[in-house]
């Protein structure tokens, strides 16, 4: 699905990243050849607690500063009043477009097939509202204990694709069992592509029992051959592991062919350990691209 003239996400500056959404985002990830970092954060958390007057650093800013190319908001209903998002340390936003411009990253949102609050529920009317507000990507997944199954994800992925059209970025899959234990299989993952996903999510080898390097390599190749990118997820609290765990996870993921690398939100309240994410980024794309992403501003003299 990659074309030689497609921009690589790792080459884009803050303004270009903020404007990236939909299938263009997925193509930019594919073009980067396994060097995209994705960080998931709680929408309502600021790990570096804001001052009483509202100043501070939101988790989205912190993961961006440590090298994330894409930020995904989890538990969005906790920051949503029906009209606006209120993020501690950042303020209130009426659109994800405005938030992306401040953070300098495309902003994705988690949706789920289970019995969850409405704005987080994977239904076409809620998904359309999020996309209309500028959500760059919708990640159809399941939080712990919500009972999400692969069959349910395939069903809602098909419904969302029909409701949103071809251009929306829909990345679908499980990061862990989510209260519904079932085998991760190539057939279950490719079924998500058949349902309309242009990105598939699966646990990285070493994070979920039974997900081996061999299974990952087979599944990644099959999903990519079906026309989608694959995001390998660390969603089992290992985003808070010691840094010496990183080389094994990172290089196994690179070998298996994952297009994007996801860090979950369970270490510092509502986000990963940023130093672990940094070490992983250096392992898969070196200091050059990691430091470039950390430092590059959006302003350039013309």
DOMIDO-104751 format. One record per residue (C-alpha): residue in one letter; x, y, z; residue number from 1. Coordinates in Angstrom, 3 decimals. Layout:
N
type | u | v | w | seq
a | X | Y | Z | NUM
...
//
This chain:
302
type | u | v | w | seq
x | 0.000 | 0.000 | 0.000 | 1
x | 3.067 | 2.226 | 0.095 | 2
x | 3.974 | 4.498 | -2.806 | 3
x | 7.430 | 5.938 | -3.251 | 4
x | 6.080 | 9.500 | -3.282 | 5
x | 4.107 | 9.123 | -0.033 | 6
x | 5.491 | 11.232 | 2.831 | 7
x | 6.952 | 9.292 | 5.731 | 8
x | 5.458 | 10.214 | 9.081 | 9
x | 8.897 | 10.401 | 10.662 | 10
x | 9.893 | 13.213 | 8.249 | 11
x | 6.943 | 15.510 | 8.999 | 12
x | 7.185 | 18.589 | 11.218 | 13
x | 4.700 | 19.598 | 13.910 | 14
x | 2.369 | 21.522 | 11.592 | 15
x | 2.342 | 18.721 | 9.035 | 16
x | 1.701 | 16.109 | 11.730 | 17
x | -1.157 | 18.153 | 13.199 | 18
x | -2.828 | 18.248 | 9.776 | 19
x | -2.403 | 14.517 | 9.105 | 20
x | -5.538 | 12.381 | 9.331 | 21
x | -7.515 | 9.589 | 7.745 | 22
x | -6.035 | 7.302 | 5.122 | 23
x | -3.230 | 9.815 | 4.557 | 24
x | -2.080 | 9.082 | 8.098 | 25
x | -2.153 | 5.333 | 7.472 | 26
x | -0.171 | 5.739 | 4.253 | 27
x | 2.418 | 7.922 | 6.022 | 28
x | 2.828 | 5.218 | 8.670 | 29
x | 3.266 | 2.519 | 6.019 | 30
x | 5.878 | 4.637 | 4.230 | 31
x | 7.971 | 4.929 | 7.402 | 32
x | 8.863 | 1.208 | 7.320 | 33
x | 8.298 | 0.231 | 10.935 | 34
x | 9.459 | 3.438 | 12.599 | 35
x | 6.239 | 5.006 | 13.929 | 36
x | 5.697 | 5.544 | 17.648 | 37
x | 2.150 | 5.735 | 19.050 | 38
x | 1.355 | 6.698 | 22.646 | 39
x | -2.020 | 6.235 | 24.331 | 40
x | -2.929 | 8.537 | 27.234 | 41
x | -5.883 | 9.124 | 29.524 | 42
x | -7.696 | 12.163 | 28.207 | 43
x | -8.255 | 13.688 | 31.646 | 44
x | -4.844 | 13.105 | 33.222 | 45
x | -1.832 | 15.347 | 33.638 | 46
x | 0.918 | 13.243 | 35.215 | 47
x | 2.929 | 16.372 | 35.951 | 48
x | 0.172 | 17.894 | 38.051 | 49
x | -1.031 | 21.293 | 36.889 | 50
x | -0.746 | 24.345 | 39.093 | 51
x | -3.892 | 25.599 | 40.846 | 52
x | -4.334 | 28.200 | 38.118 | 53
x | -4.493 | 25.468 | 35.464 | 54
x | -0.927 | 25.587 | 34.208 | 55
x | 0.946 | 22.317 | 33.808 | 56
x | 1.844 | 19.590 | 31.331 | 57
x | -0.752 | 17.200 | 29.942 | 58
x | 0.186 | 13.588 | 29.255 | 59
x | -0.234 | 14.176 | 25.507 | 60
x | 2.445 | 16.866 | 25.628 | 61
x | 4.786 | 14.675 | 27.640 | 62
x | 4.661 | 11.666 | 25.299 | 63
x | 5.062 | 13.989 | 22.308 | 64
x | 8.172 | 15.443 | 23.927 | 65
x | 9.646 | 11.932 | 24.276 | 66
x | 9.141 | 10.959 | 20.636 | 67
x | 5.532 | 9.918 | 19.956 | 68
x | 4.425 | 10.510 | 16.352 | 69
x | 0.720 | 9.881 | 17.104 | 70
x | -1.201 | 10.440 | 20.345 | 71
x | -4.347 | 8.417 | 21.093 | 72
x | -6.828 | 9.546 | 23.769 | 73
x | -8.364 | 6.851 | 25.966 | 74
x | -11.420 | 7.218 | 28.231 | 75
x | -12.417 | 10.331 | 26.350 | 76
x | -15.737 | 10.672 | 28.182 | 77
x | -13.880 | 11.780 | 31.304 | 78
x | -12.735 | 14.944 | 29.534 | 79
x | -15.879 | 15.501 | 27.450 | 80
x | -18.896 | 17.600 | 28.440 | 81
x | -20.861 | 17.016 | 25.256 | 82
x | -19.414 | 19.997 | 23.438 | 83
x | -15.802 | 20.455 | 24.483 | 84
x | -12.749 | 18.562 | 25.634 | 85
x | -11.126 | 19.875 | 28.792 | 86
x | -7.582 | 18.644 | 29.274 | 87
x | -5.734 | 19.564 | 32.474 | 88
x | -2.769 | 21.782 | 31.762 | 89
x | -3.908 | 22.463 | 28.191 | 90
x | -7.390 | 23.919 | 28.571 | 91
x | -10.644 | 23.455 | 26.668 | 92
x | -10.948 | 22.557 | 22.986 | 93
x | -13.947 | 22.415 | 20.691 | 94
x | -12.135 | 20.210 | 18.165 | 95
x | -9.347 | 17.679 | 17.862 | 96
x | -7.977 | 19.862 | 15.080 | 97
x | -7.265 | 22.631 | 17.583 | 98
x | -5.783 | 20.160 | 20.066 | 99
x | -3.534 | 18.654 | 17.379 | 100
x | -2.200 | 22.102 | 16.504 | 101
x | -1.237 | 22.710 | 20.133 | 102
x | 0.332 | 19.289 | 20.726 | 103
x | 1.863 | 19.105 | 17.244 | 104
x | 0.685 | 15.546 | 16.646 | 105
x | -2.289 | 13.817 | 15.007 | 106
x | -4.829 | 12.930 | 17.704 | 107
x | -6.575 | 9.564 | 17.617 | 108
x | -9.395 | 8.331 | 19.842 | 109
x | -10.176 | 4.907 | 21.303 | 110
x | -13.629 | 3.459 | 20.626 | 111
x | -15.024 | 0.187 | 21.960 | 112
x | -17.732 | -2.311 | 20.967 | 113
x | -18.831 | -3.016 | 24.539 | 114
x | -21.173 | -1.374 | 27.033 | 115
x | -19.163 | 1.807 | 27.583 | 116
x | -20.105 | 5.519 | 27.803 | 117
x | -21.711 | 6.806 | 24.621 | 118
x | -18.957 | 8.958 | 23.127 | 119
x | -16.529 | 6.007 | 23.531 | 120
x | -18.945 | 3.500 | 22.044 | 121
x | -18.084 | 2.284 | 18.539 | 122
x | -21.257 | 3.403 | 16.793 | 123
x | -21.376 | 5.314 | 13.499 | 124
x | -23.083 | 8.403 | 14.932 | 125
x | -20.463 | 8.868 | 17.666 | 126
x | -17.586 | 8.022 | 15.345 | 127
x | -18.786 | 10.546 | 12.760 | 128
x | -18.945 | 13.261 | 15.374 | 129
x | -15.353 | 12.558 | 16.407 | 130
x | -14.116 | 12.515 | 12.807 | 131
x | -15.988 | 15.739 | 12.047 | 132
x | -14.208 | 17.289 | 15.046 | 133
x | -10.865 | 16.345 | 13.506 | 134
x | -9.966 | 12.994 | 15.057 | 135
x | -7.089 | 11.746 | 12.923 | 136
x | -7.663 | 8.052 | 13.569 | 137
x | -10.183 | 5.894 | 15.406 | 138
x | -8.733 | 2.935 | 17.280 | 139
x | -11.383 | 0.246 | 17.786 | 140
x | -10.194 | -1.727 | 20.777 | 141
x | -11.246 | -2.680 | 24.324 | 142
x | -10.191 | -1.618 | 27.795 | 143
x | -9.546 | -4.227 | 30.517 | 144
x | -12.664 | -6.022 | 31.716 | 145
x | -14.984 | -4.713 | 29.002 | 146
x | -15.316 | -8.083 | 27.288 | 147
x | -14.468 | -7.027 | 23.759 | 148
x | -14.198 | -9.908 | 21.283 | 149
x | -12.697 | -10.103 | 17.809 | 150
x | -16.121 | -10.874 | 16.361 | 151
x | -17.549 | -7.740 | 17.980 | 152
x | -14.664 | -5.663 | 16.677 | 153
x | -15.158 | -6.958 | 13.154 | 154
x | -18.868 | -6.156 | 13.379 | 155
x | -18.427 | -2.566 | 14.567 | 156
x | -15.523 | -1.990 | 12.171 | 157
x | -17.814 | -2.893 | 9.278 | 158
x | -20.543 | -0.596 | 10.650 | 159
x | -18.146 | 2.307 | 11.109 | 160
x | -16.627 | 1.890 | 7.660 | 161
x | -20.082 | 1.944 | 6.097 | 162
x | -21.009 | 5.038 | 8.098 | 163
x | -17.771 | 6.998 | 7.658 | 164
x | -16.780 | 6.148 | 4.100 | 165
x | -13.422 | 5.136 | 2.680 | 166
x | -11.200 | 7.986 | 3.880 | 167
x | -11.428 | 7.545 | 7.667 | 168
x | -8.547 | 5.793 | 9.428 | 169
x | -9.972 | 2.800 | 11.325 | 170
x | -7.409 | 0.743 | 13.237 | 171
x | -9.014 | -2.252 | 14.896 | 172
x | -7.884 | -4.995 | 17.279 | 173
x | -7.058 | -6.035 | 20.821 | 174
x | -4.035 | -5.089 | 22.915 | 175
x | -4.797 | -7.752 | 25.564 | 176
x | -7.712 | -10.086 | 26.314 | 177
x | -9.937 | -7.261 | 27.650 | 178
x | -11.914 | -9.704 | 29.767 | 179
x | -12.688 | -11.994 | 26.820 | 180
x | -9.861 | -14.554 | 26.495 | 181
x | -9.475 | -15.896 | 22.967 | 182
x | -6.565 | -16.867 | 20.780 | 183
x | -4.883 | -14.246 | 18.678 | 184
x | -4.922 | -15.798 | 15.211 | 185
x | -4.070 | -14.659 | 11.732 | 186
x | -7.626 | -15.378 | 10.598 | 187
x | -9.127 | -13.165 | 13.301 | 188
x | -6.825 | -10.312 | 12.386 | 189
x | -7.347 | -10.500 | 8.635 | 190
x | -11.101 | -10.612 | 9.277 | 191
x | -10.760 | -7.064 | 10.628 | 192
x | -9.282 | -5.953 | 7.297 | 193
x | -12.121 | -7.688 | 5.473 | 194
x | -14.500 | -5.689 | 7.674 | 195
x | -12.932 | -2.412 | 6.592 | 196
x | -9.976 | -1.719 | 8.891 | 197
x | -6.990 | -0.011 | 7.255 | 198
x | -4.957 | -0.703 | 10.403 | 199
x | -4.922 | -3.757 | 12.680 | 200
x | -3.833 | -3.831 | 16.321 | 201
x | -2.235 | -6.882 | 17.921 | 202
x | -0.139 | -7.485 | 21.056 | 203
x | 3.602 | -7.446 | 20.628 | 204
x | 5.403 | -10.769 | 21.108 | 205
x | 6.390 | -10.935 | 24.760 | 206
x | 3.383 | -9.017 | 26.075 | 207
x | 0.520 | -11.539 | 25.874 | 208
x | 0.931 | -15.284 | 26.518 | 209
x | 0.798 | -17.232 | 23.273 | 210
x | 1.751 | -14.352 | 20.987 | 211
x | 5.079 | -15.625 | 19.717 | 212
x | 7.532 | -14.101 | 17.286 | 213
x | 6.498 | -16.700 | 14.710 | 214
x | 2.789 | -15.916 | 15.066 | 215
x | 3.479 | -12.202 | 14.879 | 216
x | 5.537 | -12.506 | 11.701 | 217
x | 2.874 | -14.653 | 10.028 | 218
x | 0.004 | -12.377 | 11.073 | 219
x | 1.769 | -9.135 | 10.163 | 220
x | 2.594 | -10.421 | 6.676 | 221
x | -0.986 | -11.580 | 6.105 | 222
x | -2.525 | -8.297 | 7.272 | 223
x | -0.121 | -6.229 | 5.196 | 224
x | -0.798 | -8.409 | 2.158 | 225
x | -4.504 | -7.736 | 2.728 | 226
x | -3.802 | -3.994 | 2.475 | 227
x | -3.568 | -2.721 | 6.064 | 228
x | -0.841 | -1.566 | 8.428 | 229
x | -0.204 | -3.338 | 11.728 | 230
x | 0.326 | -1.688 | 15.104 | 231
x | 2.056 | -3.784 | 17.746 | 232
x | 0.732 | -2.924 | 21.195 | 233
x | 2.265 | -2.862 | 24.640 | 234
x | -0.940 | -2.740 | 26.652 | 235
x | -0.160 | -5.101 | 29.520 | 236
x | 1.465 | -2.580 | 31.904 | 237
x | 4.862 | -3.437 | 30.414 | 238
x | 4.908 | 0.170 | 29.249 | 239
x | 6.139 | 0.635 | 32.814 | 240
x | 8.827 | -2.069 | 32.678 | 241
x | 12.528 | -1.540 | 33.261 | 242
x | 14.341 | -0.133 | 30.267 | 243
x | 16.399 | -3.317 | 29.876 | 244
x | 13.232 | -5.079 | 28.631 | 245
x | 13.014 | -2.702 | 25.685 | 246
x | 15.620 | -4.115 | 23.269 | 247
x | 13.982 | -7.540 | 23.195 | 248
x | 10.480 | -6.177 | 22.604 | 249
x | 11.601 | -3.557 | 20.100 | 250
x | 13.877 | -5.658 | 17.916 | 251
x | 11.478 | -8.616 | 17.899 | 252
x | 8.751 | -6.218 | 16.725 | 253
x | 10.974 | -4.752 | 14.028 | 254
x | 11.914 | -8.235 | 12.831 | 255
x | 8.250 | -9.280 | 12.674 | 256
x | 7.483 | -6.292 | 10.452 | 257
x | 5.161 | -4.126 | 12.571 | 258
x | 4.454 | -0.747 | 11.005 | 259
x | 3.721 | 1.099 | 14.257 | 260
x | 4.603 | 0.581 | 17.902 | 261
x | 2.052 | 1.392 | 20.600 | 262
x | 2.646 | 2.276 | 24.236 | 263
x | -0.268 | 1.991 | 26.632 | 264
x | -1.356 | 4.222 | 29.482 | 265
x | -0.642 | 2.196 | 32.640 | 266
x | 2.446 | 3.455 | 34.430 | 267
x | 2.540 | 7.082 | 35.514 | 268
x | -1.186 | 7.812 | 35.936 | 269
x | -2.642 | 7.685 | 32.458 | 270
x | 0.490 | 7.205 | 30.350 | 271
x | 3.557 | 5.039 | 29.757 | 272
x | 7.003 | 5.508 | 31.251 | 273
x | 8.368 | 8.125 | 28.834 | 274
x | 11.940 | 6.927 | 29.316 | 275
x | 10.943 | 3.390 | 28.290 | 276
x | 9.222 | 4.784 | 25.183 | 277
x | 12.313 | 6.836 | 24.409 | 278
x | 14.574 | 3.781 | 24.704 | 279
x | 12.245 | 1.788 | 22.439 | 280
x | 12.258 | 4.595 | 19.861 | 281
x | 16.048 | 4.663 | 19.822 | 282
x | 16.090 | 0.875 | 19.371 | 283
x | 13.812 | 0.861 | 16.303 | 284
x | 14.865 | 4.093 | 14.572 | 285
x | 18.073 | 5.339 | 16.193 | 286
x | 18.954 | 8.588 | 17.882 | 287
x | 18.736 | 10.566 | 14.642 | 288
x | 14.998 | 10.062 | 14.049 | 289
x | 14.172 | 10.001 | 17.767 | 290
x | 15.857 | 13.297 | 18.531 | 291
x | 14.496 | 14.814 | 15.329 | 292
x | 10.952 | 13.991 | 16.412 | 293
x | 11.551 | 15.290 | 19.926 | 294
x | 13.074 | 18.599 | 18.833 | 295
x | 11.486 | 19.593 | 15.515 | 296
x | 9.252 | 22.645 | 15.688 | 297
x | 6.622 | 23.636 | 13.159 | 298
x | 8.052 | 26.997 | 12.270 | 299
x | 10.531 | 27.325 | 9.424 | 300
x | 11.719 | 30.419 | 7.578 | 301
x | 10.689 | 30.275 | 3.919 | 302
//
